[in-house]
Amino acid sequence: MIIEVDRADDQRLDAFRWRERQLTTIAQRRNAVGEGQFIAEGDLVVERALAAGCTPEHVLCDPKTAQRFSDRIAAAGGVTLVATADIRREVTGLGVPLDAIGVFRRPAVRSLSDVVTTSTRLVILDGIDNPSNVGSIVRSAAALGWDGLLLDNSSSDPLARRALRVAMGTTFALPHARYGSTPVLIEALASRNFEIIGLTPTHPTRDVLDMNTIPPTATSRALVLGSERNGLSSQMADACTHLASIPMRSGIDSLNVAIAAGIACYALR
């Protein structure tokens, strides 16, 4: 069924305007049962959320896109709403009337052990708190064949609306989990014989290899990325099998972490 909405203040549109903390609390983001909501912006992201089995609540569309999605939304337990371009523009807050924008239930959180044991190429984020960077890293990792993502508790939520929009919904193709501490993470990786490569331009006591000199390997491999300001923590750097850098022009000391992640995911895949 398709329902027409003719007022921007219709209560069914409230969740589309909510901030991240209204959609889901920190506790809900860590819940193994699956609580809270996320926003999928754009018809491609809605398409990928539905294909991944995410449960829709309301999906707001233009008439043509509503016809395309309504049967699948209804089968998954959701409601398809249709509204004018002006209403859709106001609701998104983006200044553009997206063809589709959906409110979905958050899926259950995966465990660290589950993601580690089912992956052979992991990307690990240590203090990446910008959602756009997280979304871009996810998109590169998924495109280049990496099959898991691990994040510390200070890194941004991959299902935050901006992260999900930048990732173009590829987040659903990259299983992710949180880790509570570096020692717990390292123990989990060691149990599966992961080679751990930390990306950093320099280190005060260890050699940093040109990334191009690290040979391909059939063993499991994890790529660790630290925050743009502080880089890898000393504890994380000490745990790495190798420290590696991307060769750059003299006088340039670093790249945006999302750009660096894309290069490294390609070179080390």
C-alpha atoms as a printed R data frame, in Angstrom:
    type eleno elety resid chain resno      x       y      z
1   ATOM     1    CA   MET     A     1  0.000   0.000  0.000
2   ATOM     2    CA   ILE     A     2  1.140   3.547 -0.790
3   ATOM     3    CA   ILE     A     3  0.021   6.434  1.412
4   ATOM     4    CA   GLU     A     4  0.113  10.036  0.238
5   ATOM     5    CA   VAL     A     5  1.402  12.617  2.732
6   ATOM     6    CA   ASP     A     6  0.346  16.218  2.056
7   ATOM     7    CA   ARG     A     7  1.765  17.990  5.117
8   ATOM     8    CA   ALA     A     8  5.413  18.410  6.111
9   ATOM     9    CA   ASP     A     9  4.429  18.278  9.807
10  ATOM    10    CA   ASP     A    10  2.822  14.832  9.479
11  ATOM    11    CA   GLN     A    11  3.957  12.827 12.527
12  ATOM    12    CA   ARG     A    12  4.988   9.909 10.323
13  ATOM    13    CA   LEU     A    13  7.794  12.110  9.015
14  ATOM    14    CA   ASP     A    14  9.215  12.989 12.439
15  ATOM    15    CA   ALA     A    15 11.956  10.343 12.446
16  ATOM    16    CA   PHE     A    16 13.327  11.607  9.129
17  ATOM    17    CA   ARG     A    17 14.238  14.861 10.873
18  ATOM    18    CA   TRP     A    18 15.738  13.349 14.031
19  ATOM    19    CA   ARG     A    19 19.395  13.689 14.965
20  ATOM    20    CA   GLU     A    20 21.568  10.593 15.379
21  ATOM    21    CA   ARG     A    21 21.056  10.470 19.150
22  ATOM    22    CA   GLN     A    22 17.298  10.538 18.700
23  ATOM    23    CA   LEU     A    23 17.424   7.703 16.192
24  ATOM    24    CA   THR     A    24 19.635   5.503 18.344
25  ATOM    25    CA   THR     A    25 21.364   5.781 21.691
26  ATOM    26    CA   ILE     A    26 24.936   4.651 22.345
27  ATOM    27    CA   ALA     A    27 23.581   1.644 24.241
28  ATOM    28    CA   GLN     A    28 21.350   0.677 21.319
29  ATOM    29    CA   ARG     A    29 24.284   0.883 18.885
30  ATOM    30    CA   ARG     A    30 26.038  -1.791 20.949
31  ATOM    31    CA   ASN     A    31 23.011  -4.034 21.418
32  ATOM    32    CA   ALA     A    32 23.337  -7.565 20.108
33  ATOM    33    CA   VAL     A    33 19.548  -7.787 19.703
34  ATOM    34    CA   GLY     A    34 19.207  -4.798 17.382
35  ATOM    35    CA   GLU     A    35 17.504  -1.631 18.601
36  ATOM    36    CA   GLY     A    36 17.102   1.927 17.373
37  ATOM    37    CA   GLN     A    37 16.845   3.229 13.839
38  ATOM    38    CA   PHE     A    38 18.963   4.456 10.967
39  ATOM    39    CA   ILE     A    39 18.235   6.650  7.950
40  ATOM    40    CA   ALA     A    40 18.908   5.466  4.399
41  ATOM    41    CA   GLU     A    41 19.180   8.479  2.073
42  ATOM    42    CA   GLY     A    42 18.681   7.994 -1.654
43  ATOM    43    CA   ASP     A    43 17.071   5.272 -3.719
44  ATOM    44    CA   LEU     A    44 20.336   3.321 -4.095
45  ATOM    45    CA   VAL     A    45 20.938   3.221 -0.327
46  ATOM    46    CA   VAL     A    46 17.303   2.229  0.271
47  ATOM    47    CA   GLU     A    47 17.656  -0.467 -2.385
48  ATOM    48    CA   ARG     A    48 20.780  -1.871 -0.712
49  ATOM    49    CA   ALA     A    49 19.232  -1.736  2.754
50  ATOM    50    CA   LEU     A    50 16.235  -3.738  1.523
51  ATOM    51    CA   ALA     A    51 18.480  -6.218 -0.309
52  ATOM    52    CA   ALA     A    52 20.488  -6.728  2.891
53  ATOM    53    CA   GLY     A    53 17.331  -7.683  4.773
54  ATOM    54    CA   CYS     A    54 17.069  -4.533  6.895
55  ATOM    55    CA   THR     A    55 13.577  -3.886  8.264
56  ATOM    56    CA   PRO     A    56 11.922  -0.669  7.017
57  ATOM    57    CA   GLU     A    57  9.512   1.396  9.097
58  ATOM    58    CA   HIS     A    58  8.623   4.225  6.691
59  ATOM    59    CA   VAL     A    59 10.090   4.986  3.272
60  ATOM    60    CA   LEU     A    60  9.292   8.371  1.747
61  ATOM    61    CA   CYS     A    61  9.391   8.432 -2.056
62  ATOM    62    CA   ASP     A    62  8.384  10.233 -5.204
63  ATOM    63    CA   PRO     A    63  5.496   8.487 -7.020
64  ATOM    64    CA   LYS     A    64  7.661   6.585 -9.524
65  ATOM    65    CA   THR     A    65 10.063   5.242 -6.892
66  ATOM    66    CA   ALA     A    66  7.158   4.344 -4.604
67  ATOM    67    CA   GLN     A    67  5.784   2.026 -7.294
68  ATOM    68    CA   ARG     A    68  9.207   0.422 -7.596
69  ATOM    69    CA   PHE     A    69  9.689  -0.248 -3.871
70  ATOM    70    CA   SER     A    70  6.220  -0.541 -2.335
71  ATOM    71    CA   ASP     A    71  5.752  -4.314 -2.662
72  ATOM    72    CA   ARG     A    72  9.145  -5.052 -1.111
73  ATOM    73    CA   ILE     A    73  8.630  -2.503  1.654
74  ATOM    74    CA   ALA     A    74  5.234  -3.976  2.516
75  ATOM    75    CA   ALA     A    75  6.608  -7.524  2.477
76  ATOM    76    CA   ALA     A    76  9.294  -6.447  4.950
77  ATOM    77    CA   GLY     A    77  6.718  -4.882  7.275
78  ATOM    78    CA   GLY     A    78  7.137  -1.218  6.329
79  ATOM    79    CA   VAL     A    79  4.964   1.557  4.933
80  ATOM    80    CA   THR     A    80  5.569   3.472  1.698
81  ATOM    81    CA   LEU     A    81  4.823   7.193  1.830
82  ATOM    82    CA   VAL     A    82  4.574   9.547 -1.150
83  ATOM    83    CA   ALA     A    83  5.002  13.316 -0.981
84  ATOM    84    CA   THR     A    84  5.704  16.303 -3.199
85  ATOM    85    CA   ALA     A    85  9.232  17.450 -3.955
86  ATOM    86    CA   ASP     A    86  8.821  20.411 -1.570
87  ATOM    87    CA   ILE     A    87  7.887  18.168  1.349
88  ATOM    88    CA   ARG     A    88 10.673  15.703  0.584
89  ATOM    89    CA   ARG     A    89 13.166  18.564  0.311
90  ATOM    90    CA   GLU     A    90 12.130  19.939  3.695
91  ATOM    91    CA   VAL     A    91 12.200  16.553  5.395
92  ATOM    92    CA   THR     A    92 15.692  15.583  4.244
93  ATOM    93    CA   GLY     A    93 17.318  18.821  5.367
94  ATOM    94    CA   LEU     A    94 19.683  18.450  2.406
95  ATOM    95    CA   GLY     A    95 18.016  21.008  0.159
96  ATOM    96    CA   VAL     A    96 17.263  18.337 -2.456
97  ATOM    97    CA   PRO     A    97 14.119  16.199 -2.875
98  ATOM    98    CA   LEU     A    98 15.559  12.687 -2.777
99  ATOM    99    CA   ASP     A    99 13.691  10.038 -4.769
100 ATOM   100    CA   ALA     A   100 13.634   7.861 -1.647
101 ATOM   101    CA   ILE     A   101 14.614   8.172  1.991
102 ATOM   102    CA   GLY     A   102 13.883   5.457  4.527
103 ATOM   103    CA   VAL     A   103 13.733   4.924  8.274
104 ATOM   104    CA   PHE     A   104 14.941   1.399  9.059
105 ATOM   105    CA   ARG     A   105 15.393  -0.649 12.213
106 ATOM   106    CA   ARG     A   106 19.045  -1.136 13.096
107 ATOM   107    CA   PRO     A   107 20.269  -4.710 12.643
108 ATOM   108    CA   ALA     A   108 21.733  -6.642 15.560
109 ATOM   109    CA   VAL     A   109 25.352  -5.809 16.346
110 ATOM   110    CA   ARG     A   110 27.923  -8.383 15.277
111 ATOM   111    CA   SER     A   111 30.485  -9.612 17.805
112 ATOM   112    CA   LEU     A   112 34.222  -9.051 17.451
113 ATOM   113    CA   SER     A   113 34.790 -12.817 17.348
114 ATOM   114    CA   ASP     A   114 32.156 -13.296 14.635
115 ATOM   115    CA   VAL     A   115 33.705 -10.731 12.275
116 ATOM   116    CA   VAL     A   116 37.289 -11.876 12.905
117 ATOM   117    CA   THR     A   117 36.516 -15.549 12.324
118 ATOM   118    CA   THR     A   118 34.611 -14.926  9.087
119 ATOM   119    CA   SER     A   119 37.086 -12.469  7.508
120 ATOM   120    CA   THR     A   120 40.467 -12.694  5.843
121 ATOM   121    CA   ARG     A   121 40.934  -8.993  5.016
122 ATOM   122    CA   LEU     A   122 40.024  -6.624  7.851
123 ATOM   123    CA   VAL     A   123 40.125  -2.842  8.104
124 ATOM   124    CA   ILE     A   124 40.530  -1.578 11.677
125 ATOM   125    CA   LEU     A   125 39.676   1.989 12.676
126 ATOM   126    CA   ASP     A   126 41.356   3.448 15.759
127 ATOM   127    CA   GLY     A   127 39.868   6.856 16.589
128 ATOM   128    CA   ILE     A   128 38.272   7.764 13.208
129 ATOM   129    CA   ASP     A   129 35.486  10.023 14.454
130 ATOM   130    CA   ASN     A   130 34.451  11.772 11.224
131 ATOM   131    CA   PRO     A   131 31.415  10.011  9.703
132 ATOM   132    CA   SER     A   132 32.327  11.088  6.159
133 ATOM   133    CA   ASN     A   133 35.762   9.495  6.519
134 ATOM   134    CA   VAL     A   134 34.217   6.312  7.904
135 ATOM   135    CA   GLY     A   135 31.759   6.161  4.997
136 ATOM   136    CA   SER     A   136 34.504   6.689  2.424
137 ATOM   137    CA   ILE     A   137 36.723   4.027  4.045
138 ATOM   138    CA   VAL     A   138 33.810   1.576  4.007
139 ATOM   139    CA   ARG     A   139 33.143   2.247  0.321
140 ATOM   140    CA   SER     A   140 36.781   1.649 -0.655
141 ATOM   141    CA   ALA     A   141 37.161  -1.436  1.526
142 ATOM   142    CA   ALA     A   142 33.987  -3.048  0.197
143 ATOM   143    CA   ALA     A   143 34.854  -2.235 -3.421
144 ATOM   144    CA   LEU     A   144 38.381  -3.615 -3.154
145 ATOM   145    CA   GLY     A   145 37.466  -6.955 -1.606
146 ATOM   146    CA   TRP     A   146 38.089  -6.386  2.089
147 ATOM   147    CA   ASP     A   147 35.508  -8.349  4.003
148 ATOM   148    CA   GLY     A   148 35.281  -6.952  7.534
149 ATOM   149    CA   LEU     A   149 35.482  -3.711  9.517
150 ATOM   150    CA   LEU     A   150 36.389  -3.280 13.185
151 ATOM   151    CA   LEU     A   151 36.015   0.013 15.036
152 ATOM   152    CA   ASP     A   152 37.016   1.211 18.491
153 ATOM   153    CA   ASN     A   153 34.377   2.901 20.619
154 ATOM   154    CA   SER     A   154 35.518   6.411 19.636
155 ATOM   155    CA   SER     A   155 35.131   5.845 15.888
156 ATOM   156    CA   SER     A   156 32.022   7.087 14.128
157 ATOM   157    CA   ASP     A   157 28.986   4.876 13.543
158 ATOM   158    CA   PRO     A   158 29.008   3.270 10.057
159 ATOM   159    CA   LEU     A   159 25.193   3.530 10.058
160 ATOM   160    CA   ALA     A   160 25.158   7.254 10.831
161 ATOM   161    CA   ARG     A   161 23.215   8.920  8.029
162 ATOM   162    CA   ARG     A   162 26.219  10.836  6.662
163 ATOM   163    CA   ALA     A   163 28.510   7.794  6.837
164 ATOM   164    CA   LEU     A   164 25.909   5.629  5.124
165 ATOM   165    CA   ARG     A   165 25.268   8.263  2.442
166 ATOM   166    CA   VAL     A   166 28.983   8.621  1.636
167 ATOM   167    CA   ALA     A   167 29.372   4.832  1.558
168 ATOM   168    CA   MET     A   168 26.429   4.631 -0.884
169 ATOM   169    CA   GLY     A   169 24.998   1.750  1.136
170 ATOM   170    CA   THR     A   170 28.054  -0.505  0.650
171 ATOM   171    CA   THR     A   171 28.092  -0.681  4.456
172 ATOM   172    CA   PHE     A   172 25.642  -3.562  4.221
173 ATOM   173    CA   ALA     A   173 28.217  -5.591  2.263
174 ATOM   174    CA   LEU     A   174 30.941  -5.111  4.903
175 ATOM   175    CA   PRO     A   175 30.260  -6.807  8.270
176 ATOM   176    CA   HIS     A   176 31.384  -4.636 11.158
177 ATOM   177    CA   ALA     A   177 31.857  -4.855 14.913
178 ATOM   178    CA   ARG     A   178 33.227  -2.803 17.780
179 ATOM   179    CA   TYR     A   179 36.207  -3.699 19.939
180 ATOM   180    CA   GLY     A   180 36.449  -2.497 23.504
181 ATOM   181    CA   SER     A   181 40.215  -2.430 23.959
182 ATOM   182    CA   THR     A   182 43.363  -2.879 21.923
183 ATOM   183    CA   PRO     A   183 44.591  -5.943 23.904
184 ATOM   184    CA   VAL     A   184 41.275  -7.722 23.323
185 ATOM   185    CA   LEU     A   185 41.469  -6.901 19.610
186 ATOM   186    CA   ILE     A   186 45.077  -8.078 19.283
187 ATOM   187    CA   GLU     A   187 44.288 -11.321 21.080
188 ATOM   188    CA   ALA     A   188 41.401 -11.977 18.695
189 ATOM   189    CA   LEU     A   189 43.580 -11.301 15.635
190 ATOM   190    CA   ALA     A   190 46.440 -13.433 16.986
191 ATOM   191    CA   SER     A   191 44.082 -16.357 17.500
192 ATOM   192    CA   ARG     A   192 43.436 -16.336 13.733
193 ATOM   193    CA   ASN     A   193 47.066 -15.646 12.714
194 ATOM   194    CA   PHE     A   194 46.382 -12.231 11.183
195 ATOM   195    CA   GLU     A   195 49.256 -10.225  9.768
196 ATOM   196    CA   ILE     A   196 48.673  -6.685 11.099
197 ATOM   197    CA   ILE     A   197 49.817  -3.674  9.077
198 ATOM   198    CA   GLY     A   198 49.606  -0.231 10.649
199 ATOM   199    CA   LEU     A   199 49.553   2.785  8.348
200 ATOM   200    CA   THR     A   200 51.748   5.645  9.584
201 ATOM   201    CA   PRO     A   201 54.189   8.105  7.965
202 ATOM   202    CA   THR     A   202 56.810   7.762 10.728
203 ATOM   203    CA   HIS     A   203 57.547   6.051 14.037
204 ATOM   204    CA   PRO     A   204 60.129   7.086 16.663
205 ATOM   205    CA   THR     A   205 61.646   3.628 17.258
206 ATOM   206    CA   ARG     A   206 60.459   1.224 14.533
207 ATOM   207    CA   ASP     A   207 61.193   1.031 10.833
208 ATOM   208    CA   VAL     A   208 58.347   2.130  8.591
209 ATOM   209    CA   LEU     A   209 58.297   0.243  5.300
210 ATOM   210    CA   ASP     A   210 57.339   1.612  1.926
211 ATOM   211    CA   MET     A   211 53.934  -0.004  1.439
212 ATOM   212    CA   ASN     A   212 54.961  -1.161 -2.020
213 ATOM   213    CA   THR     A   213 57.671  -3.385 -0.490
214 ATOM   214    CA   ILE     A   214 55.281  -5.496  1.579
215 ATOM   215    CA   PRO     A   215 54.814  -8.731 -0.364
216 ATOM   216    CA   PRO     A   216 51.423 -10.260 -1.149
217 ATOM   217    CA   THR     A   217 50.305 -12.961  1.245
218 ATOM   218    CA   ALA     A   218 47.705 -15.704  1.347
219 ATOM   219    CA   THR     A   219 47.418 -15.369  5.129
220 ATOM   220    CA   SER     A   220 44.782 -13.226  6.797
221 ATOM   221    CA   ARG     A   221 45.658  -9.542  6.873
222 ATOM   222    CA   ALA     A   222 44.431  -6.545  8.891
223 ATOM   223    CA   LEU     A   223 45.016  -2.903  7.970
224 ATOM   224    CA   VAL     A   224 44.999  -0.480 10.916
225 ATOM   225    CA   LEU     A   225 44.203   3.226 10.477
226 ATOM   226    CA   GLY     A   226 44.618   5.794 13.254
227 ATOM   227    CA   SER     A   227 43.108   9.225 13.721
228 ATOM   228    CA   GLU     A   228 44.251  12.042 11.441
229 ATOM   229    CA   ARG     A   229 45.507  14.145 14.358
230 ATOM   230    CA   ASN     A   230 47.167  11.557 16.613
231 ATOM   231    CA   GLY     A   231 47.808   8.626 14.272
232 ATOM   232    CA   LEU     A   232 48.177   5.115 15.631
233 ATOM   233    CA   SER     A   233 48.213   4.735 19.396
234 ATOM   234    CA   SER     A   234 51.540   3.458 20.751
235 ATOM   235    CA   GLN     A   235 49.851   0.275 21.957
236 ATOM   236    CA   MET     A   236 48.387  -0.370 18.511
237 ATOM   237    CA   ALA     A   237 51.652   0.424 16.720
238 ATOM   238    CA   ASP     A   238 53.563  -1.980 18.980
239 ATOM   239    CA   ALA     A   239 51.126  -4.762 18.128
240 ATOM   240    CA   CYS     A   240 51.521  -4.406 14.351
241 ATOM   241    CA   THR     A   241 53.467  -6.956 12.338
242 ATOM   242    CA   HIS     A   242 54.597  -4.149 10.015
243 ATOM   243    CA   LEU     A   243 54.334  -0.376  9.960
244 ATOM   244    CA   ALA     A   244 53.898   0.986  6.453
245 ATOM   245    CA   SER     A   245 53.688   4.333  4.712
246 ATOM   246    CA   ILE     A   246 52.525   5.592  1.322
247 ATOM   247    CA   PRO     A   247 55.377   7.191 -0.668
248 ATOM   248    CA   MET     A   248 54.641  10.889 -1.132
249 ATOM   249    CA   ARG     A   249 56.171  14.002 -2.564
250 ATOM   250    CA   SER     A   250 58.790  15.683 -0.366
251 ATOM   251    CA   GLY     A   251 57.282  18.225  2.005
252 ATOM   252    CA   ILE     A   252 53.881  16.497  2.204
253 ATOM   253    CA   ASP     A   253 53.579  14.543  5.423
254 ATOM   254    CA   SER     A   254 50.183  12.868  5.163
255 ATOM   255    CA   LEU     A   255 46.968  12.203  3.266
256 ATOM   256    CA   ASN     A   256 43.369  12.373  4.366
257 ATOM   257    CA   VAL     A   257 42.751   9.075  6.163
258 ATOM   258    CA   ALA     A   258 39.970   8.037  3.782
259 ATOM   259    CA   ILE     A   259 42.191   8.620  0.736
260 ATOM   260    CA   ALA     A   260 45.041   6.759  2.415
261 ATOM   261    CA   ALA     A   261 42.705   3.887  3.220
262 ATOM   262    CA   GLY     A   262 41.662   3.541 -0.423
263 ATOM   263    CA   ILE     A   263 45.279   3.420 -1.614
264 ATOM   264    CA   ALA     A   264 46.259   0.938  1.088
265 ATOM   265    CA   CYS     A   265 43.235  -1.302  0.510
266 ATOM   266    CA   TYR     A   266 44.237  -1.546 -3.148
267 ATOM   267    CA   ALA     A   267 47.966  -2.081 -2.537
268 ATOM   268    CA   LEU     A   268 47.597  -4.597  0.310
269 ATOM   269    CA   ARG     A   269 44.488  -6.508 -0.757
